[in-house]
Amino acid sequence: MRVVSLVPSLTLTLFDLGLDATSIVGRTPWCIHPQQHVEHIEVVGGTKNPKLKKILATSPDVVVLDREENPKDIHDALLENGIDVFVSYVESPADVPNMLRQLGAKVGCGQRGETMAVMLEEQLKLYENTSIGPMRVLPMIWHKPLMTVSPSRYAGALLETLGVKVPDLEPQGNGYPVVSIQGIIDHSIDGLLLSSEPHDFTLQEGEEIANQVRNAGGGEVWFTTIDGEALTWFGSHTIKGLAHLHEVLESLKNSNKSESTTSKR
């Protein structure tokens, strides 16, 4: 089995399913885990600009893509060249178990995929009645312009799974709203979760946003940096991401403070 992965979190998932660097023959530069293995794998272009010729040169049996992360034209070109594809589409942690089953079956690791899926399903059950309390948060992913994630997308849905409220600033939008200072005030945001990716937020940037809210007549808004991989990497990492962010949110709940804190991996 020769697999090319154009999805960073699913490259990690493929290794966790049991494949190795002899089976995974192509990746993007953003496929950085597990580091000791991926460094030996050919880079075939980025997530948004994969190179068809490089992919075909690896003679893949299957190429792993994501509907949101990779361009449709590369998907269509692969099919035109007779290459089998696996396309993920995950909107919430609840979608991940079946995706793990399907991906596992696709690459000949069905038993391991089933095991991972059951583990995640059991973990999700633990959070069914979880409530961090009346905490309204925005996961911040980009700085200029300020952007967040709606609850209709994986990162926002993950946080809501853990019992906080992620307001949808643009219900009819693309799931990644631009955030205004007035919008933070109007939606009564309690806190900002400053992701480390795709933009690596700093506490200083969080302080600047909080000051702008205050100067515009809003209340105090706390902010904290969080691990972007825990927030956005779906697949096998969902299990770790849920556990990590649950710990972060519980800590924020228990501290109940309006000053900045930092959470690191």
N, C-alpha and C positions, 0 to 999 in steps of 0.2 A: 504493500500500500504506500503510494507516494502522495503526500498531501501538501498543498500550499494554503497557508492561512493569511487572509488579509484583515483579520480582526484580532487586535492585541489580546483581549481577554480570552478569546477562544484558542489562541495559540497556547496560552497557559493551560487552558482546559484540556486541550489535546494531549499535552504531557501528563496531566493528572489522570486522563483516561488510560494512559499506558503506552502512548506512542513515544518515540524517541527521535533524536536528530537524524537518524537514518531514514525515518519515515516522513518527517516533516521537512520538505525540501525547499520551501520558499516562505518568506515572511515579509512584513513591513519593518521599517526602522523603529516603529513604535511597539513592536512585539519584543518586549525587553525581559520577559520572565518565561521560564527560569533562566537567569542570566548565564549560568555556566553552560547551558545547552544551546540557547538561541544564537550565541555569538558565532557558532559554526554553521549557521543556516544562511543560505543565499537570500539577499534582499532583492525583492522584485518590484520595488516601488512603494509609494506611500498608500495610506488608506484611501485617499481621494484621487490619487493619480497612479494607480498600479500600471506597470508596463506589460502589455499583452505578450510581446515577444519574449521577455524575460520569464514570464509565467510558463509559456509554451515550451521554452527551452529546458525546463525542469521535468518535462514529461509527466505531469501530474495525473493521478487517477481521479482526484477530486480537489476542488478549490473551495475553501470555506470563506463565505462572505456574510455581511450583515446588510439588511435592506436599507437601513438608515445610514450606515457608516461608509458604504462603498457605492460608487456610481453604477447606475443601471447599465450603462453602455459596456462596461467590462463584463458584467454578467451575460449580456446578450452576445458579446463577442466570444466568450468562452463556449457558450452553447453552440454557436455557429461553427466553432472549431472542434466540436464533438467532445468537449471536456465536461465531465460531470461536476455539478456544483451542489453545495449545501448552503442554504440561505437562512440565517437566523433573523427573527423579528421578535424582540423581547420588549414589552412595554412595562412590565412589573416583575418583581421577584416571583410572583405566582406563575409566570410563564416559563420560568427557568427549568423546573424539573422535567417537563416534557421535551424541552429543547435538548437537555442533557441526554435523555433517552434516545432521541432522534439522531443526535450527533454521534453518540456512542455506537448506535447500530450502523450508521453510515461508514464509520472507519473501522468496523470490526471489533469494537470494544463494548458490545451491548451489555454484558453483565456488569462491567464497571460503571457504565452510564446509568444503569438501573440502581445500583448501590448508591451512587452520588445523588440521584434524584430522590430516593427515599429518605436519605439523610437530610436533604434540604426541606422536603415536605414535613418531616418531623420537626425541624427547626421552625418552620413557618407557623406550625400549629401553636408553638409556645408564645407566639406574638399575636395570636388572634384577638386576645382580650387585653392587649397591652395598651396602656395610655400613659404617656409621659406627663399628661396634664394639659391645660389650655395654653400650649406653646405654639405660636405661629411663627414659622421660620421660612427663610428663603435660602436655598442652596445656590450660592453664587459661583458661576463658572467662568465668567469673562469680565474684564475690567473696563475696556474702552471699545464699545459702550458697555455699561453694566448689564450683565445678562444672568438670568436664572433658569431654572428648569421647572416646567409645570408638573402637576401630579399625574398627568397623562403619559409621562415619559418615565423610563426606568428609575432614574435617580430620585425624582420626586415621589414616585410610588414607593420606593424603598423606604424613604423617610416616613411616609404615611403608614406603611406597614409597621413601623416601630412606634407609632402612636402619637406623632406630632402632626400638625396641620400645615400643609404647604399650599397657600392660596394660589389659585390660577389667575395670574394677572392678565392673560389674554386667552380666554376660553375658546375663541375661534382662530387662534394663531397656530404656529407651527410647533408649539411645545417648548420653545426657547425664547421667552419674552425678554425684551429690553426693559430694564428696571429704571424708573425715575425716582428721585428723592420724594416727590409728592406721592408716587405710588406706594412707597414704603409706609408713608404716613396714612394714606387712605385705607390701606389694607391692614392697619394696626399690627404691623410686623413687630414681633418681640425680639427676634435675633437673626443674625446672618451667619450662615455656615460657609466659610470661605474655603473653597476647594483648592487643592494643590494642582489640579489639572482640569481643563486644558490650560487655564491661566493659573500660575502659581501665586496665589494671593499672599500678601504679607499682612501682619497685624497693623502696620502703618496705614495700609490702604483701607482696612476695616475701620480704623479710627477716623480717617478722612470722611468716609461715608456716614458714620455715626454723627460726626460733627455737623455735616451738611443737613442731616435730618433734624438735629437739635436747632440749628440756626434757622431752619425753615418753619419752626414752630412745632415740630414733632416731639415725642417723648424720647426717653432713653432707649437706645437699641444696643443690645450686647452683640458681640461678634467673637467668633472663634475660628481658627484654622482647622481644617479636617483633611484627612487622607483622600485625595481624589480617586484613587483606585478603589477604595472601599465604597465610594459613592457610585462609581460609574462602571466598574468592571463586572459585567454579568458572566455567568457560567460557573465554573467550579469556585471562583473567588466570591460568589454571592454569599456563601456560607460564612466566610471570614468577614466579608464586608458588613453583613447584618450584625454579627457579634460585636465587631469593633464599634460601629456607629451606635448600637444599643448602649454600649458602655459609655460612649461620649455623651449621649443624650441623658442617660441616667445621672451622670456626673453633673451636667448642667442643671438638671432638675433639682438635684440635692443641694447644689451650691446656691441656686436661686440668686445669682448675682448679676449685676448689670455692667460688670467690667470685663475686659477681654481676658480670655484664657487661650491656651494653645494645646491642641491635641496632636501628637505625632505618632507615627507608626512605631 
